[in-house]
Amino acid sequence: MKKRRTLVISFLLVAALTLGIGYAALSDVLDIQGTAEISAGIAEEAFNQDVYFSKAEPGAGATASINPDNNDKATFTATGFSQVGDKVTVTYTIKNDSEHYAANVTPKLLQNSNEDYFTITSDWASAMQTIAAGGEKTITITVELVKLPTASEGLTTASFNIELTAVTAE
């Protein structure tokens, strides 16, 4: 009787193993788990290259340029001021070449080298603007003469620079 019980138990174990192995052989399930990491700094830097000054349109009495080595920087020169209140404008087009992401863009005035005589303003007022993926917006910069130089001061000049900061819009 004991032999028979051992034989039945052995048979059931072999049958269970055979069924388990057969099921595993016939099942085709692949489970892959893992993680991926990306540096936000690298991603932002790559994205920021998609947002840039694409065109400079100087008004009368101005010259404007975009830095050829770093097109998120632009400069302009304003001349021809003769009385307080005279203004010169420059319009830049800012392009977002990203195919997938809108950009929150903030222009930043880096330099007004002669604030005693000139003020600089923009229609963005240095506030953030959102540019849709593949879109563009213009920004107009205005330089105004606020004080006339005296004869002893001679010709007064100033230089101006602006730079873009762009991050992906959420």
C-alpha positions in Angstrom: 0.0 0.0 0.0 2.8 2.3 0.8 4.4 1.6 -2.5 1.2 2.4 -4.3 0.9 5.8 -2.5 4.5 6.7 -3.3 3.8 5.8 -6.9 0.7 7.9 -7.1 2.4 10.9 -5.4 5.3 10.6 -7.8 3.0 10.4 -10.8 1.1 13.5 -9.7 4.3 15.5 -9.1 5.6 14.5 -12.6 2.3 15.4 -14.1 2.2 18.8 -12.4 5.8 19.5 -13.5 5.0 18.4 -17.1 2.0 20.7 -17.2 3.9 23.7 -15.8 6.8 23.2 -18.2 4.4 22.7 -21.1 2.5 25.9 -20.3 5.7 27.9 -20.0 6.9 26.5 -23.3 3.6 27.5 -25.1 3.3 30.9 -23.4 5.1 33.8 -25.1 5.2 36.6 -22.5 8.2 38.9 -22.3 8.5 41.2 -19.3 11.2 43.8 -19.4 11.6 46.3 -16.5 14.1 49.1 -16.1 14.6 52.8 -15.7 15.9 55.7 -17.9 17.3 59.0 -16.9 17.9 62.2 -18.8 19.7 65.3 -17.5 17.4 68.3 -17.5 20.3 70.5 -18.2 21.2 68.7 -21.5 17.5 68.6 -22.5 17.0 72.3 -21.8 20.2 73.2 -23.6 19.1 71.3 -26.7 15.6 72.8 -26.5 17.0 76.3 -26.0 18.9 76.0 -29.3 15.5 75.7 -31.0 14.4 79.1 -29.8 16.4 82.0 -31.3 16.3 85.5 -33.0 15.6 84.8 -36.6 15.3 88.3 -38.0 16.3 91.9 -37.1 14.4 94.9 -38.6 15.9 98.2 -37.5 13.8 101.4 -37.8 15.1 104.7 -39.1 18.3 105.7 -37.2 19.1 102.2 -36.0 21.2 99.2 -37.0 20.5 95.8 -35.6 22.3 92.4 -35.7 22.0 88.9 -34.4 25.1 87.3 -33.0 26.2 84.7 -35.7 27.9 82.5 -33.1 25.0 82.6 -30.6 21.7 83.5 -32.1 19.9 83.9 -28.8 21.8 87.2 -28.4 21.2 90.4 -30.4 22.6 93.9 -30.4 21.5 97.2 -31.9 22.8 100.7 -32.3 20.6 103.8 -32.3 21.7 107.2 -33.7 20.3 110.4 -35.0 18.8 111.8 -31.7 18.5 115.5 -31.7 16.0 116.4 -28.9 14.7 114.8 -25.7 11.8 112.4 -26.5 13.3 111.2 -29.8 12.8 107.5 -30.2 14.3 104.7 -32.4 12.8 101.2 -32.6 14.1 97.8 -33.6 11.9 94.8 -34.2 13.2 91.3 -33.8 11.5 88.0 -34.8 11.9 85.2 -32.3 11.4 81.7 -33.7 10.6 78.4 -32.0 11.8 75.6 -34.3 10.8 72.8 -31.8 8.4 70.4 -33.5 6.7 69.3 -30.3 7.1 71.9 -27.5 5.9 75.4 -26.9 8.4 77.7 -25.4 8.1 80.2 -22.6 10.5 83.0 -23.7 11.8 85.9 -21.6 13.9 88.6 -23.2 16.5 90.1 -20.9 18.2 93.4 -21.4 21.9 92.8 -20.7 23.3 96.2 -21.2 22.3 99.9 -21.4 25.7 101.5 -21.2 24.3 105.0 -20.8 21.2 105.1 -18.7 21.7 108.8 -17.9 20.8 109.7 -21.5 18.8 106.8 -22.8 15.9 104.5 -21.7 15.1 101.2 -23.3 11.7 99.5 -23.3 10.0 96.7 -25.1 6.4 95.7 -26.0 7.0 92.5 -23.9 8.2 94.6 -20.9 10.6 91.8 -20.1 7.7 89.6 -19.4 7.5 85.9 -20.4 5.7 85.1 -23.7 4.7 81.7 -24.9 5.6 80.8 -28.5 3.9 77.7 -29.9 5.9 74.8 -31.4 7.0 75.9 -34.9 5.7 79.4 -34.3 7.2 82.9 -34.0 6.6 86.2 -32.3 8.0 89.7 -32.7 9.4 91.9 -30.0 9.9 95.7 -30.5 12.6 97.5 -28.6 12.4 101.3 -28.3 15.3 103.5 -27.3 14.4 107.0 -26.2 16.6 110.0 -25.5 15.8 111.4 -22.0 18.6 114.0 -21.6 20.5 116.1 -24.1 24.2 116.2 -23.6 25.8 119.6 -23.0 28.4 121.0 -25.4 31.2 120.0 -23.1 29.9 116.4 -23.0 29.9 116.2 -26.7 28.4 113.3 -28.6 26.8 110.7 -26.3 26.4 107.1 -27.3 25.2 103.9 -25.7 25.2 100.3 -26.6 22.4 97.8 -26.0 22.2 94.0 -25.9 19.4 91.6 -25.3 19.4 87.9 -24.7 16.7 85.3 -24.8 15.9 82.7 -22.1 13.6 79.9 -23.3 12.2 76.9 -21.4 9.6 74.4 -22.4 6.0 75.4 -21.6 4.2 72.9 -19.4 
